[in-house]
């Protein structure tokens, strides 16, 4: 139930009145599921969309899921599309515990990004072309990203889960 207080605060403090006010308010409060938004922005024929959606839903990741941004960055920079989503889950539970749009623990979470999309682009570019990562295998990149010996094993396991979805 919408409280009168909420009703009065909508649209910059202008109160709604009558039936149309309630209809407009209800319309504004209805929001499509984040996964549905992502499917509309990436071709549904791409099986990776459904795999990432299933992976994020299995872990109850908060939306928006940024599936199209992950796929665009992976394709642009030639990295495995599963890498950044796996890092996101491992480092911040898909953004649930992220700081400053840094879902991937980049720079020990000391670095922030203007947006999640900007973070996806920056980290994908660094993992593909950055001095510390260029020309390295996935395991070597993961060792450079986090030297903990178990880290690469955990990320690879998550990446296999995505492919199995």
C-alpha positions as CSV (number, residue, x, y, z in Angstrom):
1,X,0.0,0.0,0.0
2,X,1.3,3.4,-0.9
3,X,1.3,5.8,2.0
4,X,0.0,9.4,1.6
5,X,3.5,10.6,2.5
6,X,5.0,8.7,-0.5
7,X,2.2,9.8,-2.8
8,X,2.8,13.5,-1.9
9,X,6.6,13.2,-2.4
10,X,6.5,11.8,-5.9
11,X,7.5,13.9,-8.9
12,X,9.4,16.6,-7.1
13,X,6.9,17.2,-4.3
14,X,3.8,17.6,-6.5
15,X,1.0,15.5,-5.1
16,X,-1.1,13.3,-7.2
17,X,-4.9,13.4,-6.9
18,X,-7.7,11.3,-8.0
19,X,-7.7,8.0,-9.9
20,X,-5.2,9.2,-12.6
21,X,-2.7,10.1,-9.9
22,X,-2.8,6.6,-8.5
23,X,-2.5,5.1,-12.0
24,X,0.6,7.3,-12.7
25,X,2.1,6.6,-9.4
26,X,1.7,2.8,-9.9
27,X,3.2,3.1,-13.3
28,X,6.2,4.9,-12.0
29,X,6.8,2.3,-9.3
30,X,6.6,-0.7,-11.7
31,X,10.1,-1.5,-13.0
32,X,11.0,-4.4,-15.2
33,X,13.4,-6.9,-13.8
34,X,17.1,-6.1,-14.5
35,X,17.6,-9.4,-16.3
36,X,14.8,-8.6,-18.7
37,X,16.4,-5.2,-19.5
38,X,19.6,-6.9,-20.3
39,X,18.0,-9.4,-22.7
40,X,16.5,-6.5,-24.7
41,X,19.9,-4.9,-25.2
42,X,21.9,-8.0,-26.3
43,X,20.8,-10.4,-29.0
44,X,18.9,-13.2,-27.4
45,X,20.5,-15.6,-29.9
46,X,23.7,-15.1,-28.0
47,X,23.8,-18.1,-25.6
48,X,26.2,-16.2,-23.3
49,X,23.3,-13.9,-22.3
50,X,21.3,-16.7,-20.9
51,X,24.3,-18.3,-19.2
52,X,25.2,-15.1,-17.4
53,X,21.6,-14.4,-16.5
54,X,21.3,-17.9,-15.0
55,X,24.6,-17.5,-13.2
56,X,23.7,-14.1,-11.7
57,X,20.2,-15.4,-10.7
58,X,21.6,-18.5,-9.1
59,X,23.7,-16.3,-6.8
60,X,20.9,-13.8,-6.3
61,X,23.0,-10.9,-7.6
62,X,21.4,-7.5,-7.3
63,X,20.4,-5.7,-10.5
64,X,21.2,-4.2,-12.8
65,X,23.3,-7.2,-14.0
66,X,25.2,-5.3,-16.8
67,X,25.2,-8.4,-19.0
68,X,25.4,-6.4,-22.2
69,X,28.3,-4.4,-20.8
70,X,30.2,-7.5,-19.8
71,X,29.7,-9.0,-23.3
72,X,30.6,-5.8,-25.1
73,X,33.8,-5.4,-23.2
74,X,34.8,-9.1,-23.6
75,X,34.2,-8.9,-27.3
76,X,36.0,-5.5,-27.7
77,X,39.1,-6.5,-25.8
78,X,39.2,-10.2,-26.6
79,X,38.9,-11.6,-23.1
80,X,36.8,-14.5,-21.8
81,X,33.3,-13.2,-21.2
82,X,33.1,-15.1,-18.0
83,X,36.1,-13.5,-16.3
84,X,34.7,-10.2,-15.1
85,X,31.4,-11.7,-13.9
86,X,33.4,-14.3,-11.9
87,X,35.6,-11.6,-10.5
88,X,32.5,-9.6,-9.5
89,X,31.0,-12.5,-7.7
90,X,34.2,-13.3,-5.9
91,X,35.2,-9.8,-4.9
92,X,31.9,-8.1,-4.1
93,X,29.1,-10.6,-4.4
94,X,28.1,-9.1,-7.7
95,X,28.3,-5.6,-6.4
96,X,26.4,-6.1,-3.2
97,X,29.5,-5.0,-1.2
98,X,31.1,-2.8,-3.8
99,X,32.5,0.6,-3.2
100,X,32.5,3.4,-5.7
101,X,31.3,1.2,-8.6
102,X,34.2,-1.1,-8.1
103,X,32.7,-4.6,-8.2
104,X,35.9,-6.4,-9.0
105,X,38.2,-5.5,-6.2
106,X,40.5,-3.5,-8.6
107,X,43.5,-2.0,-6.7
108,X,42.3,-3.7,-3.5
109,X,39.0,-1.7,-3.9
110,X,40.8,1.6,-3.4
111,X,40.0,2.7,-6.9
112,X,36.5,3.9,-7.9
113,X,34.8,4.3,-11.3
114,X,32.3,6.9,-12.6
115,X,29.9,4.0,-13.3
116,X,29.8,0.2,-13.3
117,X,30.0,0.3,-17.1
118,X,33.1,2.5,-17.0
119,X,34.6,0.0,-14.5
120,X,33.8,-3.0,-16.8
121,X,35.5,-1.2,-19.7
122,X,38.6,-0.1,-17.8
123,X,39.2,-3.5,-16.2
124,X,38.6,-5.5,-19.4
125,X,41.0,-3.1,-21.2
126,X,43.7,-3.5,-18.5
127,X,43.3,-7.3,-18.4
128,X,43.8,-7.4,-22.2
129,X,46.3,-4.7,-22.8
130,X,47.7,-3.5,-19.4
131,X,51.4,-3.8,-18.7
132,X,50.9,-6.3,-15.9
133,X,48.5,-8.5,-17.9
134,X,49.4,-8.3,-21.6
135,X,50.5,-11.5,-23.3
136,X,49.8,-13.7,-20.2
137,X,47.7,-16.8,-19.9
138,X,44.5,-16.6,-17.8
139,X,46.2,-18.3,-14.8
140,X,49.1,-15.8,-15.1
141,X,46.7,-12.9,-15.3
142,X,44.8,-14.2,-12.2
143,X,48.1,-14.5,-10.3
144,X,49.0,-10.9,-11.1
145,X,45.4,-9.8,-10.2
146,X,45.6,-11.6,-6.8
147,X,48.7,-13.6,-5.8
148,X,46.7,-15.9,-3.4
149,X,47.3,-19.4,-4.7
150,X,43.6,-20.3,-4.2
151,X,42.3,-17.3,-6.0
152,X,42.8,-18.6,-9.6
153,X,41.2,-21.9,-8.6
154,X,38.1,-20.0,-7.2
155,X,37.8,-17.8,-10.3
156,X,38.2,-20.7,-12.7
157,X,35.5,-22.7,-10.8
158,X,33.1,-19.8,-11.1
159,X,33.9,-19.5,-14.8
160,X,33.1,-23.2,-15.3
161,X,29.8,-22.6,-13.5
162,X,28.9,-19.9,-16.0
163,X,29.6,-22.2,-18.9
164,X,27.6,-25.1,-17.3
165,X,24.5,-22.9,-16.9
